[in-house]
Amino acid sequence: MRRITSIDSSRAECLRHALEYDWLATYCETAQGVAFFFDRARLWRSLALVAHPETDPEVWRKVGFTAARQDQQNYKLAVDAYTEAIALTPMNADLYLRRGDAHLALGKQRLQAYQDLRTSRTEKRSSGPHDSMLRPYMHAISDFSKAIELEPDSAVGYNSRGTVHAAIGNETRALADYSNAIDLDPDYVEAYQNRSRSFDRTGDKEKSAADAEKRSRLERFPRLHRRERKLPASVTE
């Protein structure tokens, strides 16, 4: 019998197999099928670690970054890769921010696919999207909250969590998060832009216009000490 550690599949291939079984488990209609596919997905994720026992979380971070790139958009693989990196360095706030971004993108991707499917059908179902399509948003909120817990002065964490609240229609919480981000970084252009849009959706046109003007001024006259999100030098690798 061949040992597990002699498996020929690469780490990425193992994770892709896991993703395939995750997808089957998500959309399977029988409890037995869900259990079977879930176990298979767990097995392939285990093989990825056993056959390729990486001890450097940077390797997993690179896998996640590559999977989440615009030309790949494999957000489930990105989530899995960042999860492995977090398991190795659970106090790294940046990894939670990255996984939160991947969860948010995955949620939008699933919701868009669902809406496209409904549009293509002649009979429109009245039911809303499946819970599995909305679950990534909750995971994203959890990840951004963890990043804030680890780094309470993370303006990026608050702004990112605000975008998730806005995406699921909770403008009150979105506005609170955007305001916290601005309090921490008064020159945060994206936070002003996001808060302006939230104010507009809630009907507060005056505050929306004020934030839009503030964002415009910051873009015209960038300040030398404006705080930006610090990313590792290898982020483009």
N, C-alpha and C positions, 0 to 999 in steps of 0.2 A: 504493500500500500504506500502510495506517495505521501510524504509528509506535507502538512499544510504550508510549512515554510518554504517549500520548493515550488509553490504556485507560480505559474508563468505570467499571469495577468499583472499588469502594472497597477500601481496604487490608484491612478485615475480610472482605470478600467474597473477595478473593484468597486469604486464609489459609483461609477455609472450603473453597474449592475444593481447596486443598492437603491439607486434612484428609480430604476425601472420597477423594482418590486414595491417601493414606496408608492409609486403612482398606481400600481395595480391594487395595492391595499386600500388606497384612498377611494377608488371608484368601484371596488368589488361590492356586490350586493348581498353576499352571504357571509355570515359570521365565520364559518370555517375557512372560506377563502381569504378573508381579511387576516385571520390568525396565521394562515400558511404564508401569505405574501409578506406579512410583517416579520415573521421568523427568518425568511429568506433575505430580506433587506438587512436585518440585524447580522446575519451570518456574513454577508458580503462586506459590511462595514468592519466587522471583526477581522476578516481576512486582510483588509487593507492595512490594518495595524499590525497583524501577526506577520504577514509576508513582507511588510515594509515598515518596520518599527522605527519611525522617525522620532528622534528626541528633540529636534529643533523646531519650535513652533513657527519659525520663519518660513520653513518649507510649506507648512499648511497654509500660512497666510498668503504665500505666493499663489498656491493653488486656488484659494478663494478669490484673490484679486483677479487672476486670469479668467476664472469662470464667470465673474460678474462684469467683465468688460462689455462694452457696447456691442462688439462684434461676436460675443459669445452668448451673453444673456442666459447662462445656465445657473440661475440663482439658487436652485436646490443644491447643486453641487457646491456652490459658494458657501451656503449655510452649513453644509456638512463639514467642509474644510475648516471654516472658522470655529466650528464646534470642537474639532480636534485640537486646534491651536489653543482654544480657551481651556480645554481640559489640561493642557500642559502648563499654561500660565493664566490661572483663573482670576488674577488681580490686574489684568491688562485692560484698561478702560477702552483703548483704541480698538481692540478686537471686538468688544461688545458693540461699539459704534458701527464697525464694518458689518458685523452679522445683522445688526438692526437694519442697516441699509439694504442688505440682501433680502431679509424678510419682507421689508416694505416693497421692494421691487417684485418679489415673488407674488405677493398679494395682488399687486396691480396687474401683473401678467395673467394670473388666474382669473381675475375678475374680467379683464378684457376678453379673454378667451371665451368665458361664459357669455358675455354680452354679444360677442360675434356669433356664437352658436345660436343664441335666441333670435338674432336678426336674420340668420339664414333660414330659419324654420318658418313654414307657412302658418303654423299654429303657435301662437305665443303663450308660453306658460305663465300663469299669474304668480307662481311661487318665486321667492327671492333666491339669491345665490346660495349654494350649499355651504354649510359651516366651514368645510375644509378650505373654501376660497377666502374666507374672512379670518381664519385662524392665524395666518402669517402676520396680520396687522397687530394682533394681541402679542405675538412673540416679539415683534419689533418694539412695541411699547415697553415690554419687559426688559429687552436688551438696553434700550436707551435709558431706562430708569436705573439699571445696574451701572451703566457708565457714569451717570450722574452721582450715584451713591459712592462710586470709587473716586470720582473727581467732581466734588460739589461746585467747583467754579467753571465747569465745562459749559460754556455758552453753546457750543455745537450740540451737546447732548440735549439741552432744552429745545433748541431750534428743531432738531431732528425729531424729537418726540412730538413737538407741536405739529409737524407735517403729517404724522400718523393720525393724530386726533382730528386734524382737518380732513384727512382722506376718508375717515369713517363718519364725518358729519358732526363731530363734537367740537364746535367752534369755541365754546366757553373755555374748555381746557387748552385748546390750541392757542388762544389769545394769552392765557396765563403763562404758557411755556415760552411763547415768543417774547413776552414782556420780561420774563426772567432772563432770557438770553440777552436782551438789550440792556438790562440792568448790569449784567456781568461784562458786556462788551458794547458800549454805546456807539461804536462805529461798525457794527455788524450789519452790513448791507443786506444780506439775504434775509435776516430776521425782520428788518423793516419791510422788505418786500412781501414776505409771508404774512406779517401782521396786517399790512395794508389790504391784502386780499381777503383775510378773515374779517376785518372790519367791514369791507365792502359787502361780503356775503351776509353779514348780520344787519346790514342796512345803515351802519354808521358811516356815512359818506364823508363827514368832516374829518374824523380821525383817520379814515382811509387815505384821504388826500394829504393829510399832514405827514403820514408815514411815507407816502409815495414821494413827497417833496424832499423829505429827509434822505431817503435812499438816493434820489437824484443828485442831491448836493454831495453826498459821500462819493458817488461815482465820478462826479466832475472834479472833485478835489480830494483825492485819496490821501490819507494821512500816513505819515511815516511809521507811526506806532500802532497802526491798526492791527489787532490780533487776528491771525488767520489760523485755521486748523493745521496743526503740525503733523505732517505725515513722514514716515520713514523715507530715507533717501532711495530705498529700493522699490518705492511705490509704483514706479513706471516699468519695472522689470516684468 
